[in-house]
């Protein structure tokens, strides 16, 4: 049996599941607050949600009488969790939407903004992926697009073949999902060599009814290019091993 990941640093008590939040939103029982930067919020957001920084919330004392649900992108919950903890210490009633915008979208929730941006919620940029490595500790699965393809790094926790995702009814991917200790708290990222097959991969995963899966923009090649630019412009980038992320160094083949 595959080794489980350790408990997530995200406190379960701070999370609200998407179905509950949707019902509360329909009844007007909660205030949805988006924690992302203003330009990102404008590009895609939940209708009627508001985009207010932490200091802005604290100037609105009337919100202490409201139940606040903080909304992030889903892949990275760090900012929303930190804000939620700060607000609760200050006397507010705050929780975080588990799974963020992606979970909302996958449950049929309406989104406003740029349709292209909303369609790309499951695609993670190399910089956001890099930031997540020491915080969210994502489960990273390399997807081999061809038989005999060389895996570029020992960085990954599992391997999949692109063909197997649809040929076996999605069982290989479901086996990978079993590695996570919690569906929302351990993001699953599927990584190809250069990201060119991300759209094909996303369609196959969606066709199997598998949710909360992310795809690395530009693939592993795009991430390595990002690291090279960071090294050139900001000095050495700390090298990490799989063990640094609190997970088994064993690579599971599916």
C-alpha positions as a Markdown table, in Angstrom:
| # | Residue | x | y | z |
|---|---|---|---|---|
| 1 | Unk | 0.0 | 0.0 | 0.0 |
| 2 | Unk | 1.3 | 3.5 | -0.9 |
| 3 | Unk | 2.5 | 5.5 | 2.0 |
| 4 | Unk | 0.2 | 8.3 | 3.2 |
| 5 | Unk | 1.3 | 11.9 | 3.4 |
| 6 | Unk | 1.5 | 13.5 | 6.9 |
| 7 | Unk | -1.3 | 15.7 | 8.1 |
| 8 | Unk | -1.7 | 19.0 | 6.2 |
| 9 | Unk | -0.7 | 22.2 | 7.9 |
| 10 | Unk | -4.1 | 23.7 | 7.0 |
| 11 | Unk | -6.4 | 23.4 | 10.0 |
| 12 | Unk | -9.5 | 21.4 | 9.1 |
| 13 | Unk | -11.7 | 23.5 | 11.5 |
| 14 | Unk | -11.1 | 26.6 | 9.4 |
| 15 | Unk | -12.5 | 25.1 | 6.2 |
| 16 | Unk | -16.0 | 25.2 | 4.8 |
| 17 | Unk | -17.0 | 22.6 | 2.2 |
| 18 | Unk | -18.3 | 24.0 | -1.2 |
| 19 | Unk | -21.8 | 22.6 | -1.0 |
| 20 | Unk | -22.4 | 24.2 | 2.4 |
| 21 | Unk | -21.0 | 27.5 | 1.2 |
| 22 | Unk | -23.2 | 27.4 | -1.9 |
| 23 | Unk | -26.3 | 26.8 | 0.1 |
| 24 | Unk | -25.4 | 29.6 | 2.6 |
| 25 | Unk | -24.6 | 32.0 | -0.3 |
| 26 | Unk | -28.0 | 31.3 | -1.9 |
| 27 | Unk | -29.7 | 32.2 | 1.4 |
| 28 | Unk | -27.7 | 35.3 | 1.9 |
| 29 | Unk | -26.2 | 33.9 | 5.2 |
| 30 | Unk | -22.6 | 34.6 | 4.4 |
| 31 | Unk | -20.2 | 37.2 | 2.9 |
| 32 | Unk | -17.8 | 35.9 | 0.4 |
| 33 | Unk | -14.4 | 37.6 | 0.5 |
| 34 | Unk | -11.8 | 36.9 | -2.2 |
| 35 | Unk | -8.3 | 37.1 | -0.9 |
| 36 | Unk | -6.5 | 37.3 | -4.3 |
| 37 | Unk | -4.9 | 40.4 | -5.8 |
| 38 | Unk | -7.3 | 42.9 | -7.3 |
| 39 | Unk | -6.3 | 42.3 | -10.9 |
| 40 | Unk | -6.7 | 38.5 | -10.5 |
| 41 | Unk | -10.0 | 39.0 | -8.8 |
| 42 | Unk | -11.3 | 41.1 | -11.7 |
| 43 | Unk | -10.3 | 38.4 | -14.2 |
| 44 | Unk | -12.4 | 35.7 | -12.6 |
| 45 | Unk | -14.5 | 35.7 | -9.4 |
| 46 | Unk | -17.7 | 34.5 | -7.8 |
| 47 | Unk | -20.6 | 37.0 | -8.4 |
| 48 | Unk | -21.4 | 39.1 | -5.3 |
| 49 | Unk | -18.0 | 38.3 | -3.7 |
| 50 | Unk | -15.9 | 41.2 | -2.6 |
| 51 | Unk | -12.2 | 41.8 | -2.8 |
| 52 | Unk | -11.0 | 43.5 | 0.3 |
| 53 | Unk | -7.5 | 43.3 | 1.8 |
| 54 | Unk | -7.1 | 42.3 | 5.5 |
| 55 | Unk | -6.6 | 45.8 | 6.7 |
| 56 | Unk | -9.7 | 46.8 | 4.8 |
| 57 | Unk | -11.8 | 44.2 | 6.6 |
| 58 | Unk | -10.6 | 45.4 | 10.0 |
| 59 | Unk | -12.0 | 48.8 | 9.3 |
| 60 | Unk | -15.5 | 47.4 | 8.7 |
| 61 | Unk | -16.5 | 46.5 | 12.3 |
| 62 | Unk | -20.1 | 45.7 | 11.1 |
| 63 | Unk | -18.6 | 42.5 | 9.5 |
| 64 | Unk | -18.2 | 41.1 | 13.0 |
| 65 | Unk | -21.9 | 40.4 | 12.9 |
| 66 | Unk | -21.5 | 38.4 | 9.6 |
| 67 | Unk | -20.1 | 35.0 | 8.8 |
| 68 | Unk | -17.2 | 35.5 | 6.4 |
| 69 | Unk | -16.0 | 32.8 | 3.9 |
| 70 | Unk | -12.6 | 33.6 | 2.4 |
| 71 | Unk | -12.1 | 32.5 | -1.2 |
| 72 | Unk | -8.7 | 31.7 | -2.8 |
| 73 | Unk | -7.7 | 30.1 | -6.1 |
| 74 | Unk | -7.9 | 26.6 | -4.6 |
| 75 | Unk | -4.4 | 25.5 | -5.3 |
| 76 | Unk | -2.8 | 27.7 | -2.8 |
| 77 | Unk | -4.8 | 28.3 | 0.4 |
| 78 | Unk | -2.0 | 29.9 | 2.4 |
| 79 | Unk | -3.2 | 33.5 | 2.1 |
| 80 | Unk | -6.8 | 32.7 | 2.8 |
| 81 | Unk | -5.9 | 30.5 | 5.8 |
| 82 | Unk | -3.6 | 33.2 | 7.3 |
| 83 | Unk | -6.3 | 35.9 | 6.8 |
| 84 | Unk | -8.9 | 33.6 | 8.4 |
| 85 | Unk | -6.8 | 33.0 | 11.4 |
| 86 | Unk | -6.0 | 36.7 | 11.8 |
| 87 | Unk | -9.7 | 37.6 | 11.5 |
| 88 | Unk | -10.8 | 35.0 | 14.1 |
| 89 | Unk | -8.3 | 36.3 | 16.6 |
| 90 | Unk | -9.7 | 39.8 | 16.1 |
| 91 | Unk | -13.2 | 38.6 | 16.9 |
| 92 | Unk | -14.6 | 37.9 | 13.4 |
| 93 | Unk | -16.3 | 34.6 | 12.3 |
| 94 | Unk | -14.2 | 33.5 | 9.3 |
| 95 | Unk | -13.7 | 30.3 | 7.4 |
| 96 | Unk | -12.0 | 29.3 | 4.1 |
| 97 | Unk | -13.7 | 27.8 | 1.1 |
| 98 | Unk | -12.2 | 24.3 | 0.7 |
| 99 | Unk | -11.0 | 23.8 | -2.8 |
| 100 | Unk | -11.4 | 27.5 | -3.6 |
| 101 | Unk | -12.6 | 28.8 | -7.0 |
| 102 | Unk | -11.9 | 25.5 | -8.8 |
| 103 | Unk | -14.1 | 23.6 | -6.4 |
| 104 | Unk | -16.9 | 26.2 | -6.8 |
| 105 | Unk | -16.6 | 25.9 | -10.6 |
| 106 | Unk | -16.6 | 22.1 | -10.6 |
| 107 | Unk | -19.8 | 22.1 | -8.5 |
| 108 | Unk | -21.5 | 24.2 | -11.1 |
| 109 | Unk | -21.2 | 27.5 | -9.4 |
| 110 | Unk | -21.4 | 30.7 | -11.5 |
| 111 | Unk | -18.3 | 32.7 | -12.1 |
| 112 | Unk | -17.9 | 36.3 | -13.5 |
| 113 | Unk | -15.1 | 37.8 | -15.4 |
| 114 | Unk | -12.9 | 36.8 | -18.4 |
| 115 | Unk | -14.2 | 33.4 | -19.7 |
| 116 | Unk | -10.7 | 32.4 | -20.7 |
| 117 | Unk | -9.3 | 33.1 | -17.3 |
| 118 | Unk | -12.1 | 31.2 | -15.6 |
| 119 | Unk | -11.5 | 28.3 | -17.9 |
| 120 | Unk | -7.9 | 28.2 | -16.9 |
| 121 | Unk | -8.4 | 27.9 | -13.1 |
| 122 | Unk | -6.9 | 24.4 | -13.0 |
| 123 | Unk | -3.7 | 25.5 | -14.7 |
| 124 | Unk | -0.9 | 26.5 | -12.3 |
| 125 | Unk | 1.9 | 28.9 | -13.3 |
| 126 | Unk | 5.5 | 27.9 | -12.5 |
| 127 | Unk | 5.9 | 30.7 | -10.0 |
| 128 | Unk | 2.8 | 29.7 | -8.0 |
| 129 | Unk | 3.9 | 26.1 | -8.2 |
| 130 | Unk | 7.3 | 27.0 | -6.9 |
| 131 | Unk | 5.8 | 28.9 | -4.0 |
| 132 | Unk | 3.6 | 26.0 | -3.0 |
| 133 | Unk | 6.4 | 23.5 | -2.6 |
| 134 | Unk | 7.3 | 24.4 | 0.9 |
| 135 | Unk | 3.7 | 25.3 | 2.0 |
| 136 | Unk | 0.9 | 23.3 | 0.4 |
| 137 | Unk | 3.3 | 20.3 | -0.3 |
| 138 | Unk | 1.5 | 19.3 | -3.5 |
| 139 | Unk | 1.4 | 15.7 | -4.7 |
| 140 | Unk | 3.4 | 15.9 | -8.0 |
| 141 | Unk | 2.7 | 13.2 | -10.6 |
| 142 | Unk | 4.7 | 13.1 | -13.8 |
| 143 | Unk | 2.7 | 12.0 | -16.9 |
| 144 | Unk | 4.7 | 10.2 | -19.5 |
| 145 | Unk | 3.3 | 11.1 | -22.9 |
| 146 | Unk | 5.2 | 8.3 | -24.7 |
| 147 | Unk | 6.5 | 4.9 | -23.8 |
| 148 | Unk | 10.2 | 5.0 | -23.0 |
| 149 | Unk | 10.1 | 8.7 | -22.2 |
| 150 | Unk | 12.8 | 9.7 | -19.8 |
| 151 | Unk | 11.5 | 11.1 | -16.5 |
| 152 | Unk | 13.4 | 14.4 | -16.1 |
| 153 | Unk | 13.8 | 14.3 | -12.3 |
| 154 | Unk | 13.4 | 12.1 | -9.2 |
| 155 | Unk | 11.3 | 15.0 | -7.8 |
| 156 | Unk | 8.0 | 13.3 | -8.5 |
| 157 | Unk | 5.9 | 11.2 | -6.1 |
| 158 | Unk | 4.3 | 9.1 | -8.9 |
| 159 | Unk | 4.3 | 8.3 | -12.6 |
| 160 | Unk | 1.4 | 7.8 | -15.0 |
| 161 | Unk | 1.2 | 7.1 | -18.7 |
| 162 | Unk | -1.0 | 9.5 | -20.6 |
| 163 | Unk | -2.7 | 6.6 | -22.4 |
| 164 | Unk | -3.6 | 4.8 | -19.1 |
| 165 | Unk | -5.8 | 7.7 | -17.8 |
| 166 | Unk | -8.6 | 6.9 | -20.2 |
| 167 | Unk | -7.8 | 3.3 | -21.2 |
| 168 | Unk | -8.3 | 1.9 | -17.6 |
| 169 | Unk | -11.3 | 4.0 | -16.7 |
| 170 | Unk | -9.2 | 6.4 | -14.7 |
| 171 | Unk | -8.3 | 3.8 | -12.1 |
| 172 | Unk | -4.6 | 4.7 | -12.3 |
| 173 | Unk | -5.3 | 8.3 | -11.4 |
| 174 | Unk | -7.7 | 7.2 | -8.7 |
| 175 | Unk | -4.9 | 5.1 | -7.2 |
| 176 | Unk | -2.8 | 8.3 | -7.1 |
| 177 | Unk | -5.6 | 10.2 | -5.4 |
| 178 | Unk | -5.4 | 7.6 | -2.6 |
| 179 | Unk | -2.0 | 9.0 | -1.6 |
| 180 | Unk | -3.6 | 12.2 | -0.4 |
| 181 | Unk | -4.6 | 12.5 | 3.3 |
| 182 | Unk | -7.3 | 15.0 | 2.3 |
| 183 | Unk | -8.9 | 15.7 | -1.1 |
| 184 | Unk | -8.6 | 19.5 | -0.8 |
| 185 | Unk | -5.6 | 20.0 | 1.4 |
| 186 | Unk | -3.0 | 18.2 | -0.6 |
| 187 | Unk | -3.1 | 19.6 | -4.2 |
| 188 | Unk | -2.6 | 17.1 | -7.0 |
| 189 | Unk | -0.5 | 18.4 | -9.9 |
| 190 | Unk | -0.1 | 16.5 | -13.1 |
| 191 | Unk | 3.1 | 17.5 | -14.9 |
| 192 | Unk | 4.1 | 16.7 | -18.5 |
| 193 | Unk | 7.4 | 17.3 | -20.2 |
| 194 | Unk | 6.5 | 20.7 | -21.8 |
| 195 | Unk | 2.8 | 21.2 | -21.1 |
| 196 | Unk | 1.7 | 20.9 | -24.7 |
| 197 | Unk | -0.6 | 18.0 | -23.8 |
| 198 | Unk | -2.2 | 19.8 | -20.8 |
| 199 | Unk | -5.5 | 20.3 | -22.7 |
| 200 | Unk | -5.7 | 16.7 | -23.8 |
| 201 | Unk | -4.8 | 15.6 | -20.2 |
| 202 | Unk | -7.4 | 17.9 | -18.7 |
| 203 | Unk | -10.1 | 16.6 | -21.0 |
| 204 | Unk | -9.3 | 13.0 | -20.1 |
| 205 | Unk | -9.3 | 13.6 | -16.4 |
| 206 | Unk | -12.6 | 15.6 | -16.6 |
| 207 | Unk | -14.2 | 12.8 | -18.7 |
| 208 | Unk | -13.5 | 10.4 | -15.8 |
| 209 | Unk | -15.3 | 12.6 | -13.4 |
| 210 | Unk | -12.1 | 13.3 | -11.4 |
| 211 | Unk | -12.0 | 16.7 | -9.7 |
| 212 | Unk | -9.6 | 19.0 | -8.0 |
| 213 | Unk | -6.7 | 18.2 | -10.3 |
| 214 | Unk | -4.2 | 20.9 | -11.4 |
| 215 | Unk | -1.9 | 21.1 | -14.4 |
| 216 | Unk | 1.5 | 22.8 | -14.5 |
| 217 | Unk | 1.7 | 25.5 | -17.3 |
| 218 | Unk | 4.6 | 24.8 | -19.5 |
| 219 | Unk | 5.2 | 21.4 | -17.9 |
| 220 | Unk | 8.5 | 20.5 | -16.2 |
| 221 | Unk | 10.5 | 22.4 | -18.9 |
| 222 | Unk | 8.6 | 25.6 | -18.0 |
| 223 | Unk | 9.3 | 25.1 | -14.3 |
| 224 | Unk | 13.0 | 24.6 | -15.0 |
| 225 | Unk | 13.1 | 27.7 | -17.1 |
| 226 | Unk | 11.5 | 29.7 | -14.3 |
| 227 | Unk | 14.1 | 28.4 | -11.9 |
| 228 | Unk | 17.0 | 29.3 | -14.3 |
| 229 | Unk | 15.6 | 32.9 | -14.5 |
| 230 | Unk | 15.4 | 33.0 | -10.7 |
| 231 | Unk | 18.9 | 31.9 | -10.3 |
| 232 | Unk | 20.2 | 34.4 | -12.9 |
| 233 | Unk | 18.3 | 37.3 | -11.4 |
| 234 | Unk | 18.0 | 36.6 | -7.7 |
| 235 | Unk | 20.9 | 34.3 | -6.8 |
| 236 | Unk | 20.9 | 30.6 | -6.1 |
| 237 | Unk | 17.6 | 28.8 | -5.7 |
| 238 | Unk | 17.6 | 26.4 | -2.8 |
| 239 | Unk | 17.7 | 22.8 | -4.0 |
| 240 | Unk | 15.2 | 20.6 | -2.3 |
| 241 | Unk | 14.6 | 16.9 | -2.2 |
| 242 | Unk | 11.2 | 15.1 | -2.0 |
| 243 | Unk | 11.9 | 14.5 | 1.7 |
| 244 | Unk | 12.0 | 18.3 | 2.3 |
| 245 | Unk | 8.3 | 18.4 | 1.6 |
| 246 | Unk | 7.3 | 16.0 | 4.3 |
| 247 | Unk | 6.6 | 13.0 | 2.0 |
| 248 | Unk | 8.1 | 9.7 | 1.1 |
| 249 | Unk | 10.9 | 9.8 | -1.5 |
| 250 | Unk | 9.4 | 6.7 | -3.1 |
| 251 | Unk | 8.2 | 7.2 | -6.6 |
| 252 | Unk | 5.0 | 5.1 | -7.2 |
| 253 | Unk | 4.6 | 3.7 | -10.8 |
| 254 | Unk | 1.0 | 3.4 | -12.0 |
